[in-house]
Amino acid sequence: MIGNDGKPVGKDALRAHVANYNTVSRGSKEFAAIPRALVTILDNLAVGKTTYVKGADGQLQLTRKKDKTVGTN
């Protein structure tokens, strides 16, 4: 995953972005800091489905939960 600054994003930063995606409103500057490609992936993830995102230091598993939030493993 490439961040908004053009540099690779690590797994810890990806977890932080997913936490912001679950909690902040879409108009906030914290939401604007989330990489656009990650927002697209998270928006299209269906309930009960899992996907993997490759970070700078390995893969991160993302799962859409029944309460519509995204969990990381």
N, C-alpha and C positions, 0 to 999 in steps of 0.2 A: 504494500500500500504506500503510495506516495502522498505526502502531506501537502497542504496549501502552499508551503514554502519551497516545494520541489524536492525535498529530501525524504528518504525512507523513514517510515514511522515504525517504532518498536512495539512490542506486545503490550508493555505497560501503558504507553500512550494510547494504543487502540482501546484498551480497557477503559481508560479515562474518557475517551471520546464516546464510547458506548454508554457509559454512565451519564454523560451529559445528554446524549440522545434520549435517554429514558426520562430525564428529570426536567430539563430546561425547555422553555417555549421556543418555537421556531424563529421568532423575530429577534432573539437575544444575540449578543455578540459571542457568547459561549457556543451557541449553536452554529454560528457562522465560522467558528474555528474548526469545526469538524470537517474533514476532507469530503469534498462533494461526491466522490466515488463511493465512499463508505455510506453516506446518507442514501444514495441510490440503492445500494445493496440492502441496507436495513429496511428501507421503505417497501421493497419488493419481497421481503422474506415473509412467507406465509406462516400461520400458526402451526406449531408442531414440526416445522421444517428446520433443518440444520444446514449451515454453509460454513466454509472455511475461508479466512482472509489471511493472506501471507503478509507478515510483518518483516521488519528488517532482521529480526532475530528468531524467526520461526513462525509457525502457523498458529492462528487463534480460531477456536471453534465458536460460532455464534448460533444461538437457537432462539426462535421466537416462542415465547411462553403463551399460555392460555390467557393471561391477563394483558396481552399485547406488548409486554416489555421484551427486551432482548437480553438474554443471558450469555455470559462468556464462560468457557471452561479452559 
